[in-house]
Amino acid sequence: MFRIGEFSKIAQVSGRLLRYYDQIGLFKPEHIDKASGYRLYSARQLPDLNRILALKELGLTLEQIAPLVKGAVSQDELRAMLTLKKSQIAQSLQEEYNRFQYIESRIQQIDQEGAMADYDIVIKSVPAQPFLSLRKICYSAEASFFLLEEMRRILPGRVSKEALGYFTVVVHSGWFELDNLDLEAGFTVSGNVSDNIPLSDGQALTLGELPAVETMATVARVGNPVHGFGSYSMLGTWIEANGYRFSGLGREVFLELPHPDRLDDTVAEIQFPVEKRAAQNLLPT
């Protein structure tokens, strides 16, 4: 058996915590030496202590934990609870990381103010293209990545590699909302392609068309999509400075697809249909 200091080392918890759990009757030593008063613990108690600590990490109060421990929560039940909590924490960490990336991108945008030379704005004509896509509201960046990953999983078995073009996103939202984007996402295609390819959520990819655009203002964006603000800002600055205005829905055409583990390798072309503003609209008011 182990004295409290020794047990705290093998259990990797503080002696103060063990004393407190003893005082409230949550986790008591296996034996107390009557002569010395020493608390004595056994390695056989480690599973019980681990259960208490695991339940505490789930956010339960000590009052809630006590009856669960006495009721002997099964290993499978505890594992399921911890797995769910792990997923919740992972999502929270991802959201915090996205916020970190967002702030970092804004700092970069401030640092790059006036650096128009770093961006190659290209005006070009874009032909009409068959578009195998799905339109839906994406409430997070993760939701859009999930949609892309599902397409990448399903389409190879339904569409030949030669027929599959670039992953493209059309932004239907009237304004920018990171957590509430109205997107139409899919792949440009060629040749004979099925008109209806079901996805796991009951929705389906349908075959439509990306309309031709006579005058499309474009700029390449390399790196994590979260860092795209600078590219959008510079494109907007160029459009205004050169007497253009938006005339249609913006698109992002991914030349190198985003991968959750390699977001910095992403290459996309941001596109906006534009038209020349009337001369009177160019004058300051």
C-alpha positions in Angstrom: 0.0 0.0 0.0 1.1 3.6 -0.5 1.1 6.6 1.8 -0.7 9.6 0.4 2.4 11.3 -1.0 3.5 8.1 -2.7 0.0 7.5 -4.1 -0.2 11.1 -5.4 2.9 10.4 -7.5 1.7 7.2 -9.1 -1.8 8.7 -9.7 -0.4 12.1 -10.8 -2.8 14.1 -8.7 -2.0 16.4 -5.9 -2.0 15.3 -2.2 -4.3 18.3 -1.5 -6.9 17.0 -3.9 -6.7 13.5 -2.4 -7.3 14.9 1.1 -10.2 17.0 -0.1 -11.8 14.0 -1.8 -11.4 12.1 1.4 -13.0 14.9 3.5 -16.1 15.0 1.3 -16.4 11.2 1.1 -15.8 11.0 -2.7 -12.6 9.0 -2.7 -11.4 7.6 0.6 -8.1 5.8 1.4 -8.4 2.0 1.5 -7.0 2.0 5.0 -6.0 4.4 7.7 -3.3 3.3 10.1 -4.7 3.6 13.6 -1.3 4.1 15.2 0.1 6.8 12.9 -3.1 8.1 11.3 -1.5 7.7 7.9 -3.8 7.5 4.9 -2.9 4.4 2.9 -4.0 3.8 -0.7 -3.8 0.8 -3.0 -3.0 0.7 -6.7 -6.4 -1.2 -7.0 -8.0 2.2 -6.4 -6.5 3.9 -9.4 -9.4 2.9 -11.8 -11.9 4.5 -9.4 -9.9 7.7 -9.2 -9.5 7.8 -12.9 -13.2 7.6 -13.3 -13.7 10.5 -10.9 -11.1 12.6 -12.8 -12.6 11.7 -16.2 -16.1 12.7 -15.0 -14.7 15.9 -13.7 -13.2 16.7 -17.1 -16.7 16.2 -18.6 -17.7 19.2 -16.6 -19.7 17.4 -13.9 -19.8 18.8 -10.4 -18.5 16.7 -7.5 -22.1 16.4 -6.3 -23.0 14.9 -9.7 -20.0 12.6 -9.8 -20.6 10.9 -6.4 -23.8 9.0 -7.3 -22.3 8.1 -10.7 -19.2 6.6 -9.1 -21.3 4.7 -6.5 -23.5 3.5 -9.3 -20.5 2.1 -11.1 -20.6 3.8 -14.6 -19.6 1.1 -17.1 -16.3 1.4 -19.0 -18.3 1.7 -22.3 -20.5 4.4 -21.0 -17.6 6.4 -19.6 -15.7 6.0 -22.8 -18.6 7.2 -24.9 -19.0 10.3 -22.6 -15.3 11.1 -22.9 -15.3 10.6 -26.7 -18.2 13.0 -27.0 -16.5 15.6 -24.8 -13.3 15.1 -26.8 -15.2 15.9 -30.0 -16.7 19.0 -28.4 -13.3 20.2 -27.2 -11.8 19.6 -30.7 -14.5 21.7 -32.3 -13.9 24.4 -29.8 -10.2 24.4 -30.4 -10.8 24.5 -34.2 -13.1 27.5 -33.7 -10.5 29.3 -31.6 -7.8 28.5 -34.1 -10.1 29.9 -36.9 -10.4 33.1 -34.8 -6.6 33.2 -34.4 -6.2 32.8 -38.2 -8.8 35.5 -38.8 -7.0 38.0 -36.5 -3.7 37.1 -38.1 -5.0 37.7 -41.5 -6.3 41.1 -40.5 -2.9 42.0 -39.1 -1.3 40.9 -42.5 -3.8 43.0 -44.3 -2.8 46.1 -42.2 0.9 45.3 -42.9 0.3 45.0 -46.6 -1.7 48.2 -47.1 -0.6 50.0 -50.2 1.2 46.9 -51.5 -0.8 46.6 -54.7 2.3 45.4 -56.6 2.1 42.1 -54.8 -1.2 41.3 -56.4 -1.6 40.5 -60.1 -5.1 41.6 -61.1 -6.2 40.1 -64.4 -9.3 41.0 -66.5 -10.5 38.1 -68.7 -13.5 36.6 -70.5 -14.9 33.4 -68.9 -17.0 31.0 -71.1 -20.1 29.2 -69.9 -19.3 25.9 -68.2 -21.4 22.9 -67.1 -21.5 22.9 -63.3 -22.2 19.8 -61.1 -23.1 21.5 -57.8 -25.2 21.9 -54.7 -26.5 25.1 -53.1 -26.8 25.3 -49.3 -26.2 27.5 -46.3 -22.9 26.8 -44.6 -22.8 27.8 -41.0 -19.0 27.4 -40.6 -15.8 27.0 -42.6 -15.8 23.4 -41.3 -19.2 22.8 -43.0 -17.9 23.9 -46.4 -14.8 21.7 -46.0 -17.0 18.7 -45.0 -19.1 19.3 -48.2 -15.9 19.4 -50.3 -14.5 16.2 -48.6 -17.8 14.4 -49.3 -17.7 15.4 -52.9 -14.1 14.2 -53.2 -15.2 10.9 -51.7 -18.3 10.3 -53.8 -17.5 11.8 -57.2 -14.5 9.5 -58.3 -17.0 6.6 -58.5 -19.6 8.6 -60.5 -17.6 10.9 -62.7 -14.4 10.1 -64.7 -11.2 11.9 -63.7 -11.0 13.4 -67.2 -14.5 14.9 -67.0 -13.9 16.5 -63.6 -12.7 20.1 -63.7 -12.1 22.6 -60.9 -13.8 22.8 -57.6 -15.7 26.1 -57.7 -17.7 28.0 -55.1 -20.3 30.7 -56.1 -21.2 33.1 -53.3 -24.9 33.9 -53.4 -24.9 35.8 -50.0 -25.7 39.4 -50.3 -23.0 40.3 -47.8 -20.1 38.5 -46.0 -21.1 36.3 -43.0 -18.5 33.8 -42.0 -21.0 31.6 -40.2 -24.0 32.0 -42.5 -22.8 31.8 -46.1 -25.2 31.0 -49.0 -22.9 28.9 -51.2 -23.2 27.0 -54.4 -20.3 24.5 -54.5 -19.3 21.9 -57.0 -17.1 21.0 -59.9 -17.0 22.2 -63.4 -17.4 19.2 -65.7 -17.2 18.1 -69.3 -18.7 15.3 -71.4 -21.6 13.1 -70.2 -22.2 13.5 -66.5 -25.0 12.2 -64.3 -27.6 14.9 -63.6 -28.3 13.8 -60.0 -25.7 12.4 -57.6 -27.1 11.9 -54.0 -25.1 12.9 -50.9 -25.3 11.5 -47.4 -27.6 14.2 -46.1 -30.3 13.5 -48.6 -29.4 16.4 -50.9 -27.9 15.8 -54.3 -25.5 17.3 -56.8 -27.3 18.5 -59.9 -26.1 19.5 -63.3 -26.4 23.2 -64.2 -24.3 25.8 -65.8 -22.0 28.6 -64.7 -22.9 31.5 -67.0 -20.4 33.1 -69.3 -18.9 36.4 -68.1 -17.5 38.8 -70.7 -15.4 40.8 -68.2 -14.2 39.0 -65.1 -11.8 40.6 -62.6 -9.6 38.0 -61.1 -6.8 37.6 -58.6 -4.9 34.5 -57.3 -4.8 33.6 -53.7 -2.2 31.3 -52.3 -2.4 29.8 -48.8 -4.9 29.3 -46.1 -8.4 30.4 -47.3 -8.8 32.2 -43.9 -6.1 34.6 -45.1 -8.1 35.6 -48.2 -9.1 39.0 -46.9 -6.1 40.7 -48.4 -6.8 39.3 -51.9 -10.4 40.5 -51.7 -9.4 43.9 -50.5 -6.8 44.4 -53.2 -9.2 43.2 -55.9 -11.8 45.7 -54.6 -9.3 48.5 -54.5 -8.2 47.8 -58.1 -11.8 47.6 -59.3 -12.7 50.9 -57.8 -9.5 52.6 -58.9 -9.9 51.5 -62.5 -13.5 52.6 -62.9 -15.3 49.3 -62.6 -18.1 48.0 -60.5 -19.5 44.6 -59.6 -22.0 43.1 -62.0 -22.6 39.6 -60.8 -21.9 36.9 -58.2 -18.4 36.3 -57.0 -16.7 33.0 -57.4 -13.7 31.1 -56.1 -12.1 28.6 -58.4 -9.7 26.2 -56.6 -6.6 25.3 -58.7 -5.2 23.4 -55.8 -7.9 22.0 -53.4 -7.8 22.8 -49.7 -7.0 19.9 -47.5 -7.6 20.1 -43.7 -4.0 19.1 -43.0 -2.4 21.3 -45.7 -4.4 24.5 -45.9 -1.3 26.6 -46.7 -1.0 24.7 -50.0 -4.4 25.9 -51.3 -4.4 27.9 -54.5 -7.6 29.6 -55.6 -8.6 32.3 -58.1 -11.1 34.9 -56.8 -13.4 36.1 -59.6 -15.9 38.9 -59.8 -17.9 39.9 -62.9 -17.4 43.6 -63.5 -18.5 46.4 -65.8 -17.3 49.9 -66.4 -19.1 52.5 -64.4 -20.7 55.4 -66.3 -18.6 58.5 -66.6 -20.8 60.6 -64.3 -20.5 57.9 -61.6 -16.7 58.3 -61.6 -16.9 62.0 -60.5 -16.6 62.7 -56.8 -19.8 63.9 -55.1 
